Amino acid sequence: MPPFLDYRDFVFPLNVHAHTLMLEEGSVEHLHYGLFKGTETSISAAQRNFSQWVLEHLPSPPCRVLEVGIGLAATLVELKQLGYEVTGITPDPARVKHAREHFGENLPVTCARLKDFPAPAESFDVILFQQSAQHIFPLDIFSRSAELLAAGGEILILDEFALDRAKPGKEKLHLLKHFIALAGRFGFEVAEQLDLSLMAAPTLDYLLAGVKKHRARLAQDLDLSPSLLDELNRSNQADRERYAAGHYGYVLLRLRKSATPPRWRIGEITEANHEQMLALFKRCFGHEMSEAHWHWKYAEGRGQAIGVWQDNDLVAHYGGTTQDILFFGQPQKGLYPCDVMVKQEGRGSLSRKGPLALVTATFLESYQGYGNKHVVALGFPNERANAVAKHLGFHYDGEVDHMVEIDWMLKPCKPRVWTEIAKLDRDDGYSKKAANQVWQKMSRDFTAGLICVRDWNYLKHRYFDHPDKHYEACVVRNRISKRPYGVIVYHRHERDCELLDVIAPLKEIPALINQARMIAGRLGADRIYCWTAAHYSNFFESTGGKARDLRISIPACLWTAGPTLDQIRQRCWLMGGDMDFR
C-alpha cells in the first residue's frame, strides 16, 4: 500500500500537510508546526525541536497525561515509552485508525471530543494540546480541564493564537488575551508564557513551497481539486502575512489549576440544562417563558447563552439571538442580547468579579466583536442595566441611538385610490415573492448603515412561527399594477395597535403608514403606534406622527474589538420587532 494512503482519509488540510511531508522527507512523524532554530533546519528537525519543547515542559514521570488531539500519535508513543501514564483522544476516526495500525491495537487512544470524553474527576496531572486547542471552544477546554485535572495540575498548550483583531469576520484562532482571561475565571493561573512565533512562522514558508512543488501529486494522490489547493495556499499566505504583521503568534502556555476552586462556575446554556434558565427567568421576571418560546429563540443555532452557577444553582444568565444583518452593505451576523438576569442573591456583587461581570464578559468575548461570529451587538437594556454595564466597562458612555414611540390619529376606513393591502400568509408563494422584493429594495437604502435582514425567512420565523403571540402581516401594493410598495407587521394589544415592522424603501413609508392607520381604525383600536430608533423618526413624524422618548438607550459594546461608537452612531435601523419581547 502506498504510504500516502495512510493519510488520505484525514480531514483537509491535514491530509495535504501529511502527504507533503512524506513527499519531501520520505517519512512523517508529526502534523504540528516545527520550531526552527536556524535557516538550515529541516522541517523534520524543526518538528523534533517542537517535541523537545514539550518534553522539557512536562513534569517527570510518573505523571498522568491526557493528550488532546494526537496528531500521528508519535508523541503519545514517546511519552508511553518514557514511563508516562498517557491517554490520547481525537474526534477524527481516521487518525485513531492510523495510530492503531502503526502502533498496535493496545495504544491508549480514544475517538472522542474533549467535552464528551468519559473520565473520572482529577484523572490527570497534565492535559496537553499540541496545535489542537485552536479547534476547541475555550469554554469546553477550561470547564473540562477543571474537572479532569488534579489540584495543581497543568494545561500545556503549544498553539497559534490571534494577538489582535481589527476587522469583521469569523477567525479561526482564539484571541490570546481573552483565552487567558477565561482561564483565570476557571481558577487557572499562568505559570509560563513564551512567544515562539519567530521559530514557528517558517513552517508556513515550508508548506507554501511544498504544496507548490508537489501540486500535481497532491491533487492526484489525494483526489483534490485545483481550487481547493488554491484555497489552502491563499490561507497559508494570509497566515504568513498575519505573523509578519504581529496579528498572529505561536505561544507556549502553561496554566496551573488552583488548589481552591472558584466560587462561581461558568458554562453554556444548552438544550441539556435550559430548564434551569426557565426557572431563573420566572424568578427574575415574575412570569414564565414557555418551552416552545425557548426553542424558538435559542434552539438550532438561533441563539446562544452563558450561565454562571454557584454549586449547582444557576445565578446569572446572558443570552443573545443571532440575526443576519447588512453591515455597511456587507452580509454579516449581528447579535441581539436578551434575557440578561441575575438572581437576587447575586445582585449585591456588582464588582468586576461578581456573577454579572463574569457572565457578561464571557458572553461578549465568546460571541461578539471582530474575529467572532457576530460583528456587532445591538440590545435594548433598561436604564439601570445600561448604567451597570457602563460602570463595569462593557458599554461606551455614549449611545448608538435611543428608541422613541411614534403614534398617529386613526384614518377613516375608506379605500385608497392608488394603494391596497393584501394579507401575507406563511405558506403562500406570492407572500414570499412580495416580501423578498420589498426587502431587496429596502436594503439599497442601508449601504452606509446597519439593518437586520428582513427577508421572507426572517418574517416567517420572527412573526409567523412565534409560539406565544399572533401577528398580522400585509403587503401594501399598487391597486392597478399590484406592484408591492412594502410590508407592514402589526400586533393588536387590548385597545392599541402596534406597528412592529415596516419593510420598504424609505421613500415608500408614507404609503405604508397611511394603510396602517386605516387598518387600526378598521380594528376599532384607540390608536396606532410604533417604536423606532430616533435617528429615523423623521420618516414617521413626517406622516403626522408624534414622537415620545421611551428612555431606552441603544448602547455600543466597548469590551471587545469591534466597530467604534462613532462608526455606528445613528446608523442602525431598529424597530419594535427587533426586540425579542415585543
C-alpha positions as CSV (number, residue, x, y, z in Angstrom):
1,M,0.0,0.0,0.0
2,P,1.4,3.4,-0.9
3,P,2.3,5.4,2.2
4,F,0.1,8.3,1.3
5,L,-3.0,6.2,1.6
6,D,-2.4,6.2,5.4
7,Y,-3.4,9.9,5.3
8,R,-5.9,10.1,2.5
9,D,-8.9,9.9,4.9
10,F,-7.6,12.6,7.2
11,V,-9.6,15.8,7.2
12,F,-8.4,18.6,4.9
13,P,-5.9,20.2,5.1
14,L,-4.2,17.7,7.4
15,N,-4.1,15.1,4.6
16,V,-2.2,17.7,2.4
17,H,0.3,18.5,5.2
18,A,1.0,14.9,5.9
19,H,1.5,13.9,2.2
20,T,3.6,17.0,1.6
21,L,5.9,15.9,4.5
22,M,6.0,12.4,3.1
23,L,7.0,13.6,-0.4
24,E,9.6,16.0,1.0
25,E,11.1,14.0,3.8
26,G,10.3,10.4,2.9
27,S,8.6,9.9,6.2
28,V,6.3,11.7,8.5
29,E,6.0,11.6,12.3
30,H,4.2,14.8,13.3
31,L,1.5,17.1,11.9
32,H,2.2,20.1,14.1
33,Y,4.4,23.1,13.2
34,G,8.1,22.9,13.5
35,L,10.2,25.2,15.7
36,F,13.1,26.4,13.5
37,K,16.4,27.3,15.2
38,G,18.2,28.4,12.1
39,T,18.0,28.8,8.4
40,E,19.4,25.3,7.8
41,T,16.9,23.4,9.9
42,S,14.8,20.9,8.0
43,I,11.1,20.5,8.8
44,S,11.7,17.2,10.4
45,A,14.4,18.6,12.7
46,A,12.1,21.6,13.5
47,Q,9.3,19.2,14.5
48,R,11.8,17.3,16.7
49,N,12.7,20.7,18.3
50,F,8.9,21.1,19.0
51,S,8.8,17.7,20.6
52,Q,11.8,18.5,22.8
53,W,10.0,21.7,24.0
54,V,7.0,19.6,25.0
55,L,9.2,17.1,27.0
56,E,11.1,19.9,28.7
57,H,7.8,21.4,30.0
58,L,6.2,18.3,31.3
59,P,6.8,17.0,34.8
60,S,9.0,14.0,35.2
61,P,7.3,10.6,35.1
62,P,5.4,9.0,36.7
63,C,2.7,11.5,35.6
64,R,-0.8,11.1,34.2
65,V,-1.0,12.9,30.8
66,L,-4.1,13.4,28.6
67,E,-3.1,14.4,25.0
68,V,-6.0,16.2,23.3
69,G,-5.5,15.8,19.5
70,I,-3.0,13.1,18.9
71,G,-1.5,14.1,15.5
72,L,0.0,10.9,14.2
73,A,0.4,9.5,17.8
74,A,4.2,9.9,17.8
75,T,4.2,12.0,21.0
76,L,1.8,9.6,22.6
77,V,4.1,6.7,21.9
78,E,7.2,8.5,23.0
79,L,5.6,9.6,26.3
80,K,4.5,6.0,26.9
81,Q,8.0,4.7,26.3
82,L,9.4,7.3,28.8
83,G,7.1,6.0,31.6
84,Y,4.2,8.4,31.4
85,E,0.7,7.1,32.1
86,V,-0.7,8.6,28.9
87,T,-4.1,8.7,27.1
88,G,-4.8,10.3,23.8
89,I,-8.1,11.5,22.4
90,T,-9.2,12.8,19.0
91,P,-12.6,13.2,17.3
92,D,-11.1,12.0,14.0
93,P,-11.7,8.3,13.5
94,A,-9.1,8.2,10.6
95,R,-6.4,9.2,13.0
96,V,-7.4,6.7,15.6
97,K,-7.3,4.0,12.8
98,H,-3.9,5.2,11.7
99,A,-2.5,5.2,15.2
100,R,-3.6,1.7,16.0
101,E,-2.5,0.3,12.7
102,H,1.0,1.7,13.1
103,F,1.5,1.3,16.9
104,G,-0.8,-1.5,17.9
105,E,-4.4,-2.0,19.0
106,N,-3.4,-1.6,22.6
107,L,-2.4,2.1,22.1
108,P,-4.4,4.1,24.7
109,V,-6.2,6.3,22.2
110,T,-10.0,7.1,22.1
111,C,-12.1,8.6,19.4
112,A,-13.8,11.4,21.4
113,R,-14.1,15.1,21.8
114,L,-12.8,16.7,25.0
115,K,-16.2,17.8,26.1
116,D,-17.6,14.2,25.8
117,F,-14.5,12.3,27.0
118,P,-15.7,10.0,29.8
119,A,-13.1,10.0,32.6
120,P,-13.4,10.4,36.4
121,A,-12.7,13.8,38.1
122,E,-9.0,14.6,38.8
123,S,-7.8,11.7,36.5
124,F,-4.8,13.6,35.1
125,D,-1.8,15.7,36.1
126,V,-1.3,17.4,32.7
127,I,-3.6,18.0,29.7
128,L,-1.5,18.5,26.6
129,F,-2.7,20.4,23.5
130,Q,-0.3,20.4,20.5
131,Q,-1.9,22.7,18.0
132,S,-5.3,21.3,18.9
133,A,-6.6,24.0,21.3
134,Q,-7.5,26.3,18.4
135,H,-10.2,23.8,17.2
136,I,-12.0,23.6,20.6
137,F,-14.3,26.1,22.1
138,P,-12.4,27.7,25.1
139,L,-15.3,27.1,27.5
140,D,-15.0,23.4,26.8
141,I,-11.3,23.5,27.3
142,F,-11.4,25.1,30.7
143,S,-14.6,23.5,32.1
144,R,-13.5,20.0,31.2
145,S,-9.9,20.6,32.2
146,A,-11.0,22.0,35.6
147,E,-12.8,18.7,36.1
148,L,-10.2,16.3,34.8
149,L,-7.1,17.8,36.4
150,A,-5.9,17.2,40.0
151,A,-5.3,20.2,42.2
152,G,-2.0,21.8,41.0
153,G,-2.3,20.1,37.6
154,E,-1.4,21.9,34.5
155,I,-2.7,22.6,31.0
156,L,0.2,22.7,28.5
157,I,-0.6,24.4,25.2
158,L,1.6,24.9,22.1
159,D,-0.5,26.6,19.5
160,E,-1.3,29.5,17.3
161,F,-3.3,32.5,18.8
162,A,-4.7,35.7,17.5
163,L,-2.9,38.6,19.1
164,D,-5.3,41.3,18.0
165,R,-8.4,41.7,15.8
166,A,-9.1,44.5,13.5
167,K,-11.8,43.6,11.0
168,P,-15.2,41.8,10.7
169,G,-15.4,38.1,10.0
170,K,-15.1,34.8,11.9
171,E,-11.5,34.0,12.8
172,K,-10.1,30.5,13.2
173,L,-7.8,31.3,16.2
174,H,-8.6,32.2,19.8
175,L,-7.7,35.7,20.9
176,L,-4.9,35.2,23.4
177,K,-5.9,37.9,26.0
178,H,-9.5,36.6,26.1
179,F,-8.2,33.0,26.4
180,I,-6.0,33.8,29.3
181,A,-8.8,35.9,31.0
182,L,-11.2,33.0,30.7
183,A,-8.6,30.6,32.2
184,G,-8.4,32.9,35.2
185,R,-12.2,32.7,35.6
186,F,-11.9,28.9,35.9
187,G,-9.2,29.1,38.5
188,F,-6.1,28.7,36.3
189,E,-3.1,30.9,36.7
190,V,-0.4,31.5,34.0
191,A,2.7,29.5,35.2
192,E,4.6,30.2,32.0
193,Q,4.0,32.1,28.7
194,L,6.5,32.0,25.8
195,D,6.3,33.6,22.4
196,L,7.6,31.1,19.8
197,S,6.3,33.0,16.8
198,L,9.7,33.6,15.1
199,M,10.6,29.9,15.4
200,A,7.2,28.6,14.2
201,A,6.5,31.0,11.3
202,P,8.9,29.4,8.8
203,T,6.6,26.3,8.8
204,L,4.3,28.4,6.6
205,D,7.1,29.0,4.1
206,Y,7.7,25.3,4.0
207,L,4.0,24.4,3.5
208,L,3.7,27.0,0.7
209,A,6.8,25.8,-1.1
210,G,5.8,22.1,-0.6
211,V,2.3,22.5,-2.0
212,K,3.6,24.4,-5.0
213,K,6.4,21.9,-5.7
214,H,4.1,18.8,-5.4
215,R,0.8,20.3,-6.5
216,A,0.2,17.7,-9.2
217,R,1.0,14.7,-7.0
218,L,-1.1,16.1,-4.2
219,A,-4.1,16.6,-6.5
220,Q,-3.8,13.2,-8.0
221,D,-2.9,11.1,-4.9
222,L,-5.4,12.8,-2.6
223,D,-8.1,13.4,-5.2
224,L,-8.2,17.1,-4.6
225,S,-9.5,19.8,-6.9
226,P,-7.1,22.6,-8.0
227,S,-9.4,25.2,-6.4
228,L,-9.1,23.5,-3.0
229,L,-5.3,23.7,-3.2
230,D,-5.5,27.3,-4.3
231,E,-7.7,28.0,-1.3
232,L,-5.1,26.3,1.0
233,N,-2.3,28.4,-0.5
234,R,-4.3,31.6,0.0
235,S,-5.0,30.7,3.6
236,N,-1.3,29.9,4.3
237,Q,-0.2,33.1,2.6
238,A,-2.6,35.1,4.6
239,D,-1.4,33.5,7.8
240,R,2.2,34.2,6.9
241,E,1.3,37.9,6.4
242,R,-0.6,37.9,9.8
243,Y,2.5,36.5,11.5
244,A,4.7,39.2,9.9
245,A,2.3,41.9,11.0
246,G,2.1,40.6,14.5
247,H,-1.6,39.7,14.3
248,Y,-0.9,36.0,14.8
249,G,1.5,34.4,17.1
250,Y,2.7,31.0,18.2
251,V,2.6,30.6,22.0
252,L,3.6,28.1,24.7
253,L,1.2,28.4,27.7
254,R,1.4,26.5,31.0
255,L,-1.7,27.1,33.0
256,R,-1.8,25.8,36.6
257,K,-5.0,24.8,38.3
258,S,-5.6,26.4,41.7
259,A,-6.0,24.2,44.8
260,T,-9.1,26.2,45.7
261,P,-11.9,26.1,43.1
262,P,-13.6,29.5,42.1
263,R,-16.8,30.5,43.8
264,W,-18.6,30.8,40.5
265,R,-18.7,28.2,37.7
266,I,-19.2,29.4,34.1
267,G,-20.8,27.4,31.3
268,E,-23.1,27.4,28.3
269,I,-26.8,27.1,28.5
270,T,-27.9,24.3,26.1
271,E,-30.8,22.0,25.5
272,A,-29.5,19.8,28.3
273,N,-29.7,22.4,31.0
274,H,-32.1,25.1,29.8
275,E,-34.7,24.2,32.4
276,Q,-32.6,26.0,34.9
277,M,-32.7,29.1,32.7
278,L,-36.5,28.9,32.6
279,A,-36.7,28.7,36.4
280,L,-34.3,31.7,36.8
281,F,-36.4,33.6,34.2
282,K,-39.6,33.1,36.2
283,R,-37.8,34.1,39.4
284,C,-36.3,37.3,38.0
285,F,-39.2,38.5,35.8
286,G,-42.2,37.1,37.6
287,H,-43.7,35.2,34.6
288,E,-42.8,32.1,32.7
289,M,-41.0,31.6,29.4
290,S,-42.5,28.6,27.7
291,E,-40.5,25.6,26.5
292,A,-41.7,26.5,23.0
293,H,-40.5,30.1,23.3
294,W,-37.0,29.0,24.5
295,H,-36.7,26.7,21.5
296,W,-38.0,29.4,19.1
297,K,-35.4,31.8,20.4
298,Y,-32.3,29.6,21.2
299,A,-32.5,26.2,19.6
300,E,-30.8,25.0,16.3
301,G,-28.2,27.8,16.5
302,R,-30.6,30.7,16.6
303,G,-29.3,31.8,20.0
304,Q,-26.5,31.3,22.5
305,A,-26.3,31.9,26.2
306,I,-23.8,31.7,29.0
307,G,-24.7,30.9,32.6
308,V,-23.0,31.3,36.0
309,W,-23.6,28.8,38.7
310,Q,-22.9,28.7,42.4
311,D,-22.6,25.0,43.2
312,N,-25.5,23.6,41.2
313,D,-27.6,26.8,41.4
314,L,-27.8,29.0,38.2
315,V,-27.4,32.5,39.5
316,A,-26.8,34.6,36.3
317,H,-27.7,34.3,32.6
318,Y,-26.8,36.3,29.5
319,G,-28.4,35.3,26.2
320,G,-28.4,36.6,22.6
321,T,-30.0,35.7,19.3
322,T,-28.2,35.6,16.0
323,Q,-29.5,37.6,13.1
324,D,-28.4,38.1,9.6
325,I,-27.6,41.8,9.1
326,L,-26.2,44.1,6.5
327,F,-23.2,45.9,7.9
328,F,-22.5,48.9,5.7
329,G,-23.8,46.9,2.7
330,Q,-22.0,43.7,3.6
331,P,-23.7,40.5,4.9
332,Q,-22.6,39.7,8.5
333,K,-24.1,38.3,11.6
334,G,-25.5,40.5,14.3
335,L,-26.1,39.7,18.0
336,Y,-29.2,40.8,19.8
337,P,-28.7,40.4,23.6
338,C,-31.6,39.3,25.6
339,D,-32.6,37.6,28.9
340,V,-29.9,39.2,30.9
341,M,-30.6,38.3,34.5
342,V,-29.0,37.8,37.9
343,K,-30.6,36.0,40.9
344,Q,-31.5,38.5,43.7
345,E,-28.8,36.9,46.0
346,G,-26.1,37.7,43.4
347,R,-27.1,41.2,42.6
348,G,-25.3,42.7,45.6
349,S,-22.0,41.8,44.0
350,L,-21.6,44.3,41.1
351,S,-17.8,44.1,41.2
352,R,-15.8,43.0,38.2
353,K,-15.5,39.6,39.7
354,G,-19.3,39.1,40.5
355,P,-21.6,36.9,38.6
356,L,-23.0,39.6,36.4
357,A,-19.5,40.7,35.3
358,L,-18.4,37.1,34.7
359,V,-21.4,36.2,32.6
360,T,-21.3,39.4,30.5
361,A,-17.5,39.3,29.9
362,T,-17.6,35.6,28.9
363,F,-20.6,36.0,26.7
364,L,-19.2,39.0,24.8
365,E,-15.7,37.5,24.4
366,S,-17.2,34.2,23.2
367,Y,-19.7,35.6,20.6
368,Q,-19.3,39.3,19.8
369,G,-16.8,41.5,18.0
370,Y,-14.2,41.2,15.3
371,G,-13.0,37.6,14.9
372,N,-16.2,36.2,16.5
373,K,-19.3,35.0,14.8
374,H,-21.1,38.3,15.3
375,V,-19.6,41.6,14.3
376,V,-21.8,43.8,16.5
377,A,-24.2,43.6,19.4
378,L,-27.4,45.7,19.5
379,G,-29.5,45.5,22.6
380,F,-32.2,47.4,24.4
381,P,-31.3,47.4,28.1
382,N,-33.3,49.4,30.7
383,E,-31.7,52.4,32.3
384,R,-30.4,50.6,35.4
385,A,-28.9,47.7,33.4
386,N,-27.2,50.1,31.0
387,A,-25.8,52.1,33.9
388,V,-24.4,48.9,35.5
389,A,-22.8,47.8,32.1
390,K,-21.1,51.2,31.8
391,H,-19.9,51.0,35.4
392,L,-18.3,47.6,34.7
393,G,-16.7,48.8,31.5
394,F,-18.8,46.8,29.0
395,H,-20.5,49.8,27.2
396,Y,-19.4,53.1,25.9
397,D,-20.6,56.1,27.9
398,G,-22.3,57.4,24.8
399,E,-25.1,55.7,22.9
400,V,-25.7,54.4,19.4
401,D,-29.2,55.9,19.4
402,H,-32.3,55.7,21.6
403,M,-35.8,54.5,20.9
404,V,-38.8,56.7,20.5
405,E,-42.5,56.0,20.2
406,I,-44.5,57.4,17.3
407,D,-48.3,57.5,17.4
408,W,-50.9,58.6,15.0
409,M,-54.5,59.5,14.8
410,L,-56.6,56.9,13.1
411,K,-57.6,57.2,9.4
412,P,-61.1,56.7,8.0
413,C,-61.6,53.2,6.7
414,K,-62.4,54.2,3.1
415,P,-60.3,52.7,0.3
416,R,-57.3,54.5,-1.1
417,V,-57.2,55.5,-4.7
418,W,-53.8,54.0,-5.6
419,T,-53.0,51.5,-2.9
420,E,-54.5,48.4,-1.3
421,I,-53.4,45.8,1.1
422,A,-53.2,42.0,0.8
423,K,-52.7,39.7,3.8
424,L,-49.5,37.7,3.8
425,D,-49.6,34.0,4.6
426,R,-46.7,31.8,5.7
427,D,-47.4,29.1,3.1
428,D,-48.2,31.4,0.1
429,G,-45.8,31.7,-2.8
430,Y,-46.9,35.2,-3.6
431,S,-46.2,36.3,0.0
432,K,-42.7,35.1,-0.2
433,K,-42.0,36.7,-3.5
434,A,-43.5,40.1,-2.5
435,A,-41.7,40.2,0.8
436,N,-38.3,39.4,-0.7
437,Q,-38.9,42.0,-3.4
438,V,-39.5,44.8,-1.0
439,W,-36.6,43.8,1.3
440,Q,-34.2,43.9,-1.7
441,K,-35.4,47.4,-2.4
442,M,-35.1,48.5,1.2
443,S,-31.6,47.1,1.6
444,R,-30.3,49.5,-1.0
445,D,-31.1,52.4,1.4
446,F,-28.7,51.0,4.0
447,T,-25.3,50.6,2.3
448,A,-24.0,53.1,4.9
449,G,-25.7,51.7,7.9
450,L,-26.7,48.6,9.8
451,I,-30.0,46.8,9.5
452,C,-31.3,43.3,10.3
453,V,-32.1,41.3,7.1
454,R,-35.9,41.5,6.8
455,D,-36.4,38.9,4.0
456,W,-39.1,36.2,3.9
457,N,-37.2,33.7,6.1
458,Y,-36.9,36.4,8.8
459,L,-40.6,37.3,8.6
460,K,-41.6,33.7,8.8
461,H,-39.6,32.8,11.8
462,R,-39.9,36.1,13.7
463,Y,-43.7,36.6,13.3
464,F,-45.5,33.6,11.8
465,D,-43.6,31.0,13.8
466,H,-43.7,32.8,17.2
467,P,-45.1,30.3,19.7
468,D,-46.8,32.8,22.1
469,K,-48.0,35.7,20.1
470,H,-50.1,36.3,17.0
471,Y,-49.0,38.9,14.4
472,E,-50.6,40.1,11.2
473,A,-48.5,40.9,8.1
474,C,-49.8,42.7,5.0
475,V,-48.2,43.8,1.7
476,V,-49.1,47.3,0.6
477,R,-49.3,47.4,-3.2
478,N,-50.5,49.4,-6.2
479,R,-54.2,48.8,-6.7
480,I,-53.8,48.6,-10.5
481,S,-50.4,47.0,-11.3
482,K,-50.2,45.0,-8.0
483,R,-46.6,46.2,-7.6
484,P,-45.6,45.9,-3.9
485,Y,-44.6,49.0,-2.1
486,G,-43.7,47.4,1.2
487,V,-44.8,45.1,4.1
488,I,-46.2,46.1,7.4
489,V,-46.4,43.8,10.5
490,Y,-48.7,44.8,13.4
491,H,-49.9,43.3,16.7
492,R,-53.2,44.1,18.4
493,H,-53.0,44.9,22.1
494,E,-56.2,45.4,24.1
495,R,-57.1,48.9,22.7
496,D,-54.0,49.7,20.8
497,C,-52.4,48.6,17.6
498,E,-48.6,48.3,17.5
499,L,-46.8,48.6,14.2
500,L,-43.9,46.2,14.7
501,D,-42.1,46.4,11.4
502,V,-42.1,48.4,8.2
503,I,-40.2,46.8,5.3
504,A,-39.9,49.1,2.4
505,P,-37.7,51.6,0.7
506,L,-37.6,54.7,2.9
507,K,-39.5,56.8,0.3
508,E,-42.5,54.4,0.5
509,I,-43.0,54.7,4.2
510,P,-45.8,57.4,3.9
511,A,-47.9,55.0,1.8
512,L,-47.5,52.2,4.3
513,I,-48.3,54.4,7.3
514,N,-51.5,55.5,5.5
515,Q,-52.7,51.9,5.2
516,A,-51.6,51.0,8.8
517,R,-53.7,53.8,10.2
518,M,-56.7,52.6,8.3
519,I,-56.1,49.0,9.4
520,A,-56.1,50.2,13.1
521,G,-59.3,52.1,12.5
522,R,-60.9,49.0,11.0
523,L,-59.9,47.0,14.1
524,G,-61.5,49.5,16.4
525,A,-58.2,50.4,18.1
526,D,-57.9,53.7,20.0
527,R,-54.5,54.4,18.5
528,I,-51.7,53.0,16.4
529,Y,-48.1,53.5,17.3
530,C,-44.6,52.1,16.6
531,W,-41.1,52.2,18.2
532,T,-38.2,53.2,16.1
533,A,-34.6,54.5,16.5
534,A,-34.7,58.2,17.0
535,H,-32.4,59.0,14.0
536,Y,-35.0,57.6,11.6
537,S,-38.1,59.0,13.4
538,N,-38.4,61.8,10.9
539,F,-39.6,59.3,8.3
540,F,-42.6,58.6,10.6
541,E,-43.1,62.0,12.1
542,S,-43.4,63.4,8.6
543,T,-46.6,61.4,8.1
544,G,-48.3,63.1,11.0
545,G,-46.9,61.0,13.9
546,K,-46.0,62.4,17.2
547,A,-42.7,61.3,18.9
548,R,-42.2,60.4,22.6
549,D,-38.8,59.5,24.1
550,L,-39.0,55.9,25.6
551,R,-35.8,56.3,27.6
552,I,-34.4,53.1,26.0
553,S,-30.8,53.7,25.1
554,I,-29.1,51.5,22.5
555,P,-25.5,51.0,23.7
556,A,-22.3,50.1,21.9
557,C,-20.0,47.4,23.2
558,L,-16.6,48.6,24.5
559,W,-15.4,45.2,25.9
560,T,-14.4,43.5,22.7
561,A,-12.7,44.7,19.5
562,G,-15.3,45.8,17.0
563,P,-17.0,48.9,15.4
564,T,-16.4,52.0,17.4
565,L,-19.3,54.1,18.7
566,D,-18.6,56.8,16.1
567,Q,-18.7,54.3,13.3
568,I,-22.2,53.1,14.1
569,R,-23.8,56.0,15.9
570,Q,-27.2,56.9,14.3
571,R,-26.7,54.3,11.6
572,C,-28.8,51.5,12.9
573,W,-32.4,50.9,11.7
574,L,-34.3,49.4,14.6
575,M,-38.0,49.0,15.3
576,G,-40.1,47.3,17.9
577,G,-39.9,44.0,16.0
578,D,-36.1,43.9,16.7
579,M,-36.9,43.4,20.4
580,D,-37.5,39.8,21.3
581,F,-40.1,40.8,23.9
582,R,-42.4,42.8,21.6
